[in-house]
Amino acid sequence: MLRIKRALLLLCAAAVLAGCAKSGEPSRAVATGKPDAQADEMLERESRASFDFFWQEANTDAGSAGYGLVADRAPGNPGLASVASTGFGLTALPIGAERRWIGHDEAQDRALGTIETLLSRAAKEHGFLYHFLNQADGTRASGSEVSVIDTAIAVNGALVAGVYFGGEVEAKAKQFAEQVEWPWFRDPANNQFYMGYSPEAGFSGHWDFYAEQLMMYILAAGSPTHPADGEMFYAFQRDTRAYGDGEPFIHSWFGSLFTHQFSHAWFDFRGYEDREGVDWWTNSVAASAASRQFAIDQSKAYRTLGPNAWGLTASDSPDGYNGLFGSPPSSLDDAQHRTDGTLAPAGALGSLPFTPEASLASHYMGKPALWGKYGLADAYNEETDPAWVDPDVIGIDKGITLLMIENYRSGRVWDWYMKSEYVQAGAKAIGLAATRRDSHD
């Protein structure tokens, strides 16, 4: 334990000396393939612990209707599964098998059983899953809505597992993906997806502004059974602004950093531009740099924040979950982002492929109080006395951490996902064009 802590402290110091001051500048950062030994030790510890969340917090009763469903969080809310957490969990299985944290056969069995649950037993409408399910039996959790984005994350996980394991897993993954009736969730009046649906109230909200939803358009346009219009990719508002002296980028409504990360966890946007000339990879690099700069600028107001403590994103807080945490630019007038000094490690770690030096230099890596059974706590806040550390970890935060660490270290998740014919068809249908010779076909 002391050796690990010492390595973490040395890593942070080395990263700062190596040029952390420059890491806020947008660059075409790419995964470096193999980090140094100290960095790899730290990344191994956090990624393995994040994987353990998905392995241990899933329903492991093979005889139950909810087999494979992954908890929304732990240890809080026992019995509540998240469809998005389950999608991240499906993606985690090939990572665990490749890194020999678990055996190939047991990972394959878990993947097959989980996809069968999503395909045949989990509550859904027109192929779309409810956001939250009862973990024991896959029924709709009380008050939960049908969610297009959470369904997309579940499909992403199934496709990755299908590509990796092949055979029956791949066949079931395709069946599950092909169940989703994408046009049903589309509002023909504006060519936008609704955000949610409930049998009691019908459809609600629209995906009318940039956020984490790029994956939805790729999957919808690539569906061989129920495709949606590829033009939907261009139907949401793209407000482009800069923070301070940084590069302008297309930002999200609340400025939460996860919105610039989730779709990138699966689709490798490096070397692609859409039909309007947007490079979504460099867009996320710029957004990550802006998030770091905002933390620097706010360091006098919030002692939690600083050059090595950045990445404001939706997370738990001392006052409960807050989806408004973020940094400018936000909304149309910078009025919608919020912070109370709470910081989630998943913010900077989810940007690891975009800003590797700055992400690795984040000093919370060396804070022993943040480390627990499943790695780093979901969030912490040093504005309180005593400092607050979240007693829970949240599945989607462990998921973005695990996937982006793996993409930084090996690029495997990107490679698996980009091999899917479904994904390739979707990218073509929405007009994503390769601009580099080494881009995926």
TORSE-674164 format. One record per residue (C-alpha): x, y, z. Coordinates in steps of 0.2 Angstrom, whole numbers, padded with zeros to 4 digits, always signed. Layout:
N
XYZ;...
This chain:
441
+0000+0000+0000;+0014+0012+0005;+0023+0008-0011;+0007+0012-0022;+0004+0029-0012;+0023+0034-0015;+0021+0030-0034;+0006+0040-0035;+0014+0055-0027;+0029+0053-0038;+0018+0052-0053;+0009+0068-0049;+0026+0077-0046;+0033+0071-0062;+0018+0075-0073;+0018+0093-0066;+0037+0095-0070;+0034+0088-0087;+0024+0102-0093;+0006+0102-0085;+0006+0120-0088;+0005+0117-0107;-0008+0103-0105;-0023+0116-0105;-0019+0120-0123;-0030+0111-0136;-0019+0099-0145;-0022+0083-0156;-0019+0072-0141;-0020+0054-0144;-0017+0038-0134;+0001+0035-0131;+0000+0016-0131;+0010+0012-0116;+0012+0025-0101;+0027+0024-0090;+0028+0011-0076;+0022+0023-0062;+0007+0029-0072;+0003+0011-0077;+0003+0006-0059;-0010+0019-0055;-0021+0017-0070;-0021-0002-0067;-0026+0000-0049;-0041+0012-0053;-0046+0003-0069;-0046-0014-0060;-0056-0007-0046;-0068+0001-0058;-0070-0016-0067;-0074-0024-0050;-0089-0013-0048;-0097-0020-0063;-0092-0038-0060;-0097-0038-0041;-0112-0026-0042;-0121-0036-0055;-0136-0048-0052;-0126-0065-0052;-0142-0076-0050;-0142-0085-0066;-0160-0091-0062;-0167-0074-0060;-0175-0063-0073;-0163-0049-0069;-0147-0058-0072;-0132-0047-0077;-0141-0031-0073;-0129-0019-0064;-0132-0008-0050;-0134+0011-0052;-0123+0014-0038;-0115+0006-0022;-0118+0004-0008;-0133+0016-0009;-0150+0012-0018;-0148-0007-0016;-0159-0017-0029;-0159-0003-0041;-0151-0006-0058;-0146+0006-0071;-0148+0002-0090;-0133+0014-0093;-0123+0005-0080;-0127-0011-0087;-0121-0005-0104;-0104+0000-0097;-0104-0016-0088;-0105-0026-0104;-0091-0016-0111;-0081-0020-0096;-0082-0038-0099;-0070-0039-0114;-0058-0027-0104;-0058-0039-0089;-0055-0054-0100;-0041-0046-0110;-0032-0040-0094;-0035-0058-0087;-0044-0051-0072;-0057-0064-0075;-0057-0079-0086;-0063-0078-0104;-0077-0091-0102;-0084-0083-0087;-0084-0066-0095;-0093-0073-0110;-0106-0082-0100;-0110-0066-0091;-0111-0056-0107;-0123-0069-0115;-0134-0069-0100;-0134-0050-0098;-0139-0048-0116;-0152-0061-0115;-0160-0052-0100;-0160-0035-0110;-0167-0044-0125;-0180-0054-0118;-0184-0050-0100;-0180-0032-0096;-0195-0019-0097;-0195-0009-0113;-0206+0000-0125;-0204-0003-0144;-0186-0009-0140;-0181+0005-0129;-0177+0001-0111;-0182+0010-0095;-0169+0021-0087;-0170+0011-0071;-0175-0007-0068;-0177-0018-0053;-0161-0027-0052;-0170-0043-0046;-0182-0046-0061;-0179-0032-0074;-0196-0024-0071;-0198-0005-0072;-0192+0004-0057;-0205+0015-0049;-0207+0031-0059;-0194+0027-0071;-0195+0034-0089;-0190+0025-0105;-0173+0033-0110;-0166+0034-0128;-0148+0038-0122;-0148+0024-0109;-0154+0012-0122;-0140+0018-0133;-0127+0015-0120;-0134-0003-0117;-0133-0006-0136;-0115+0000-0137;-0111-0012-0123;-0119-0026-0132;-0111-0023-0148;-0094-0022-0140;-0097-0039-0132;-0103-0046-0148;-0088-0041-0158;-0076-0047-0144;-0084-0064-0140;-0093-0068-0157;-0104-0083-0159;-0120-0083-0149;-0115-0067-0139;-0114-0058-0156;-0130-0066-0162;-0140-0060-0147;-0132-0043-0147;-0138-0040-0165;-0155-0046-0160;-0155-0034-0146;-0149-0019-0156;-0161-0023-0170;-0176-0023-0158;-0174-0004-0155;-0187+0005-0166;-0178+0022-0167;-0191+0031-0178;-0204+0029-0164;-0193+0040-0152;-0192+0054-0166;-0202+0069-0166;-0206+0072-0185;-0210+0091-0181;-0192+0095-0178;-0182+0079-0183;-0176+0077-0165;-0176+0063-0153;-0187+0065-0138;-0178+0063-0121;-0190+0052-0112;-0206+0042-0113;-0218+0036-0100;-0235+0026-0102;-0243+0039-0090;-0237+0055-0098;-0231+0051-0116;-0215+0059-0123;-0206+0072-0115;-0191+0084-0119;-0181+0085-0134;-0162+0082-0138;-0162+0099-0145;-0144+0105-0140;-0127+0096-0140;-0124+0084-0126;-0118+0066-0124;-0130+0060-0138;-0119+0058-0153;-0120+0039-0151;-0139+0039-0153;-0138+0046-0171;-0124+0033-0176;-0134+0019-0170;-0151+0025-0176;-0145+0028-0194;-0135+0012-0194;-0150+0001-0189;-0153-0013-0202;-0171-0015-0196;-0178+0002-0189;-0166+0016-0196;-0169+0034-0192;-0165+0049-0203;-0146+0052-0203;-0151+0071-0204;-0155+0070-0186;-0137+0072-0182;-0138+0090-0189;-0155+0094-0181;-0149+0099-0164;-0142+0116-0160;-0123+0118-0160;-0118+0134-0151;-0099+0137-0153;-0090+0148-0140;-0074+0149-0131;-0069+0150-0113;-0057+0164-0110;-0043+0164-0122;-0046+0145-0126;-0051+0138-0143;-0070+0139-0147;-0080+0123-0146;-0097+0116-0147;-0103+0116-0129;-0117+0108-0119;-0131+0116-0110;-0124+0114-0092;-0105+0112-0097;-0104+0096-0088;-0088+0087-0095;-0096+0070-0096;-0106+0076-0111;-0090+0078-0121;-0084+0060-0116;-0098+0047-0116;-0100+0045-0135;-0081+0045-0137;-0079+0031-0125;-0085+0019-0139;-0084+0028-0156;-0066+0033-0161;-0069+0051-0168;-0050+0054-0171;-0048+0058-0190;-0066+0061-0193;-0076+0076-0198;-0095+0077-0200;-0103+0085-0215;-0102+0102-0208;-0083+0100-0205;-0084+0097-0186;-0070+0087-0179;-0078+0080-0163;-0062+0074-0156;-0053+0091-0156;-0070+0098-0149;-0068+0087-0134;-0050+0092-0132;-0055+0110-0132;-0069+0107-0120;-0057+0097-0108;-0045+0111-0108;-0058+0124-0105;-0064+0114-0090;-0047+0114-0083;-0044+0132-0085;-0061+0136-0077;-0055+0126-0062;-0039+0136-0061;-0048+0152-0062;-0060+0147-0048;-0046+0141-0037;-0047+0156-0026;-0065+0154-0023;-0065+0135-0021;-0050+0127-0012;-0055+0110-0020;-0051+0117-0037;-0035+0121-0046;-0023+0116-0060;-0022+0098-0054;-0040+0097-0048;-0052+0100-0062;-0066+0092-0073;-0083+0098-0066;-0096+0085-0071;-0112+0079-0065;-0110+0069-0049;-0115+0067-0031;-0112+0082-0019;-0114+0085+0000;-0132+0089-0004;-0136+0075-0016;-0134+0071-0034;-0132+0087-0045;-0133+0086-0064;-0129+0104-0066;-0111+0104-0061;-0100+0111-0076;-0090+0125-0082;-0093+0138-0095;-0098+0140-0109;-0115+0134-0104;-0133+0137-0111;-0133+0153-0122;-0128+0165-0109;-0117+0155-0097;-0130+0155-0084;-0134+0136-0082;-0118+0128-0075;-0116+0126-0057;-0102+0122-0044;-0101+0121-0025;-0083+0115-0025;-0088+0097-0028;-0076+0087-0039;-0078+0070-0047;-0062+0061-0052;-0072+0054-0067;-0071+0071-0074;-0053+0072-0078;-0051+0054-0080;-0064+0053-0093;-0054+0066-0103;-0038+0055-0101;-0036+0052-0120;-0039+0071-0124;-0028+0079-0111;-0017+0065-0104;-0004+0075-0095;-0017+0086-0086;-0027+0071-0082;-0013+0061-0075;-0007+0076-0065;-0024+0077-0055;-0018+0077-0037;-0033+0068-0030;-0024+0052-0037;-0013+0053-0021;-0027+0056-0009;-0029+0041+0002;-0045+0046+0009;-0053+0045-0009;-0048+0027-0012;-0060+0013-0007;-0066-0004-0013;-0070+0001-0030;-0056+0014-0033;-0058+0032-0032;-0074+0039-0023;-0087+0046-0035;-0084+0064-0028;-0077+0075-0014;-0078+0092-0008;-0065+0101+0003;-0076+0117+0005;-0084+0108+0020;-0077+0105+0037;-0072+0091+0038;-0070+0088+0020;-0084+0078+0012;-0080+0061+0003;-0094+0053-0006;-0098+0036+0002;-0105+0029-0015;-0098+0026-0032;-0109+0028-0047;-0109+0015-0061;-0109+0027-0076;-0094+0037-0068;-0084+0021-0065;-0089+0016-0083;-0082+0032-0091;-0067+0030-0080;-0063+0012-0085;-0067+0014-0104;-0056+0030-0106;-0042+0023-0096;-0043+0007-0107;-0044+0018-0123;-0029+0028-0117;-0019+0012-0113;-0023+0001-0128;-0037+0009-0138;-0046-0008-0137;-0064-0002-0134;-0062+0009-0149;-0056-0005-0160;-0069-0017-0155;-0083-0004-0157;-0077+0002-0174;-0077-0016-0181;-0096-0017-0179;-0105-0016-0196;-0119-0008-0187;-0108+0006-0182;-0099+0008-0198;-0116+0009-0207;-0122+0022-0195;-0106+0033-0197;-0108+0033-0216;-0126+0037-0215;-0124+0053-0205;-0109+0058-0216;-0094+0056-0205;-0079+0056-0217;-0062+0050-0213;-0049+0064-0214;-0033+0054-0210;-0027+0038-0219;-0026+0029-0202;-0044+0032-0198;-0056+0017-0197;-0065+0013-0213;
